[in-house]
């Protein structure tokens, strides 16, 4: 496999990452934990949700042993309305097909000199099309994780406010303060 193909494939992988970043750069951030619940409204159109889309974060390696590797990832069930869920599913399928067409085109015009595991690099040529179409109709996108929390980007600010109202922070001060002598509570 020639160096220009590898370089071009890596550049296309970068273009895909930049495309996803550009689409989500102005979205709001939310930090969640395993107790986070998502509102029963669609994050795209804010209509009542009637279906669930399961989002999964990227995997991260937590331990490398000689025999086994441990990985962690987060999975969230995000409610969507049927119309937005269908559009999102169609875009993902279209992204896979268009990305596959890009890979096939590059394989046709610049075939590898030998069949090896390096042919996997050709998949990067289809990543920008997939990244664009898969992100275009999403309302919530995983942005990073660690073992105790996750970060998501949220397209709609109103949805963010509903999400924050549904999941009060544990370290936030209580709305009630106990009065001395067990004489009740002060509400603020």
C-alpha positions as CSV (number, residue, x, y, z in Angstrom):
1,X,0.0,0.0,0.0
2,X,1.5,3.3,-1.0
3,X,2.2,6.1,1.4
4,X,-0.1,8.6,-0.4
5,X,-3.1,6.3,0.2
6,X,-2.3,6.0,3.9
7,X,-1.8,9.7,4.2
8,X,-5.0,10.4,2.3
9,X,-6.9,8.0,4.4
10,X,-5.7,9.6,7.6
11,X,-6.6,13.0,6.2
12,X,-10.1,11.8,5.5
13,X,-10.4,10.4,9.0
14,X,-9.4,13.8,10.3
15,X,-12.0,15.4,7.9
16,X,-14.7,13.1,9.4
17,X,-13.7,14.1,13.0
18,X,-13.7,17.8,12.1
19,X,-17.1,17.4,10.4
20,X,-18.6,15.9,13.6
21,X,-16.9,18.6,15.7
22,X,-18.2,21.4,13.5
23,X,-21.7,20.1,13.6
24,X,-21.7,19.8,17.4
25,X,-19.4,22.6,18.5
26,X,-22.2,25.0,19.6
27,X,-24.2,22.4,21.3
28,X,-24.6,22.6,25.1
29,X,-22.6,20.2,27.4
30,X,-24.2,18.1,30.1
31,X,-22.3,16.0,32.6
32,X,-24.2,12.9,33.8
33,X,-23.8,9.8,36.0
34,X,-25.4,6.4,36.0
35,X,-28.4,7.9,37.8
36,X,-29.1,10.3,34.9
37,X,-32.6,10.1,33.5
38,X,-33.5,11.6,30.1
39,X,-36.8,13.5,29.7
40,X,-39.7,11.8,27.9
41,X,-39.5,14.4,25.1
42,X,-37.7,14.3,21.8
43,X,-34.4,16.1,21.9
44,X,-34.8,17.3,18.3
45,X,-38.4,18.6,18.1
46,X,-39.4,18.6,21.8
47,X,-42.6,16.6,21.1
48,X,-43.6,13.8,23.4
49,X,-41.3,10.8,22.9
50,X,-42.7,7.4,22.1
51,X,-39.6,5.4,21.2
52,X,-36.2,4.8,22.6
53,X,-32.8,5.2,20.8
54,X,-29.9,3.5,22.5
55,X,-26.7,5.6,22.3
56,X,-23.4,4.1,23.1
57,X,-20.2,6.0,24.0
58,X,-16.8,5.1,22.6
59,X,-15.0,2.3,24.4
60,X,-12.1,3.0,26.6
61,X,-9.5,0.6,27.9
62,X,-9.4,0.4,31.7
63,X,-6.8,-2.3,32.1
64,X,-4.4,-4.3,29.9
65,X,-3.5,-7.7,31.3
66,X,-1.5,-10.4,29.6
67,X,-4.5,-12.5,29.1
68,X,-7.4,-10.1,28.9
69,X,-8.2,-6.4,28.2
70,X,-10.9,-4.6,30.2
71,X,-13.0,-2.0,28.4
72,X,-15.7,0.3,29.6
73,X,-18.4,2.3,27.8
74,X,-21.6,4.0,28.6
75,X,-25.0,3.2,27.2
76,X,-28.0,5.6,27.4
77,X,-31.6,5.1,26.4
78,X,-32.7,8.4,24.9
79,X,-36.4,9.0,24.1
80,X,-37.2,10.3,20.6
81,X,-40.5,10.8,18.7
82,X,-41.1,8.2,16.0
83,X,-40.6,10.7,13.2
84,X,-37.2,11.9,14.4
85,X,-36.1,8.4,15.3
86,X,-37.0,7.2,11.7
87,X,-35.1,10.1,10.2
88,X,-32.0,9.3,12.4
89,X,-32.1,5.6,11.4
90,X,-32.5,6.5,7.7
91,X,-29.5,8.9,7.9
92,X,-27.3,6.2,9.6
93,X,-28.2,3.7,6.9
94,X,-27.6,6.4,4.2
95,X,-24.2,7.2,5.9
96,X,-23.1,3.6,5.8
97,X,-24.1,3.3,2.2
98,X,-22.5,6.5,1.1
99,X,-19.4,5.8,3.1
100,X,-19.2,2.3,1.6
101,X,-19.5,3.9,-1.9
102,X,-16.6,6.2,-1.1
103,X,-14.5,3.3,0.0
104,X,-15.4,1.3,-3.1
105,X,-14.6,4.2,-5.3
106,X,-11.1,4.6,-3.7
107,X,-10.6,0.9,-3.9
108,X,-11.5,1.0,-7.6
109,X,-9.2,3.9,-8.5
110,X,-6.3,3.1,-6.1
111,X,-6.4,-0.7,-5.4
112,X,-4.0,-2.1,-2.9
113,X,-0.9,-3.9,-4.3
114,X,-1.5,-6.8,-1.9
115,X,-4.3,-8.0,0.3
116,X,-3.4,-7.5,4.0
117,X,-4.8,-6.1,7.2
118,X,-3.7,-2.7,6.0
119,X,-6.7,-2.6,3.7
120,X,-8.7,-1.5,6.8
121,X,-7.2,2.0,6.3
122,X,-9.5,2.3,3.3
123,X,-12.5,2.5,5.6
124,X,-11.3,6.0,6.7
125,X,-12.2,7.3,3.2
126,X,-15.9,6.6,4.0
127,X,-15.8,8.1,7.5
128,X,-16.6,11.8,6.6
129,X,-19.9,10.8,4.8
130,X,-20.9,8.6,7.7
131,X,-20.0,11.1,10.4
132,X,-22.0,13.8,8.6
133,X,-25.1,11.8,8.1
134,X,-25.1,10.0,11.4
135,X,-24.7,13.2,13.4
136,X,-27.0,15.4,11.4
137,X,-30.3,14.2,13.0
138,X,-29.1,13.5,16.5
139,X,-30.2,15.5,19.5
140,X,-27.8,14.0,22.0
141,X,-24.2,12.9,21.2
142,X,-21.7,11.3,23.7
143,X,-18.6,13.5,24.0
144,X,-16.5,11.7,26.5
145,X,-16.5,9.3,29.4
146,X,-14.7,8.2,32.4
147,X,-15.5,5.4,34.9
148,X,-18.0,7.5,37.0
149,X,-19.5,10.0,34.6
150,X,-20.1,10.9,31.0
151,X,-20.3,14.0,28.9
152,X,-22.9,14.5,26.3
153,X,-23.5,17.3,23.8
154,X,-27.1,18.4,23.5
155,X,-28.5,20.3,20.4
156,X,-31.6,21.9,21.9
157,X,-31.1,24.2,24.9
158,X,-34.7,23.7,26.0
159,X,-34.1,20.0,26.2
160,X,-31.0,20.7,28.3
161,X,-33.1,22.7,30.7
162,X,-35.6,19.8,31.0
163,X,-32.7,17.3,31.5
164,X,-31.2,19.5,34.2
165,X,-34.5,19.9,36.0
166,X,-35.1,16.1,35.9
167,X,-31.7,15.4,37.3
168,X,-30.8,17.7,40.2
169,X,-27.1,17.8,41.1
170,X,-26.3,15.9,44.2
171,X,-23.8,18.5,45.4
172,X,-26.3,21.4,44.9
173,X,-27.5,23.0,48.0
174,X,-30.9,21.8,49.3
175,X,-34.0,24.0,48.8
176,X,-34.8,23.4,52.5
177,X,-32.6,24.3,55.5
178,X,-33.5,22.7,58.8
179,X,-34.2,25.2,61.6
180,X,-32.4,24.9,65.0
181,X,-34.2,23.0,67.7
182,X,-36.0,20.8,65.2
183,X,-38.6,23.5,64.6
184,X,-39.2,22.8,61.0
185,X,-37.5,23.8,57.8
186,X,-36.8,27.1,56.0
187,X,-37.7,26.9,52.3
188,X,-35.8,29.1,49.8
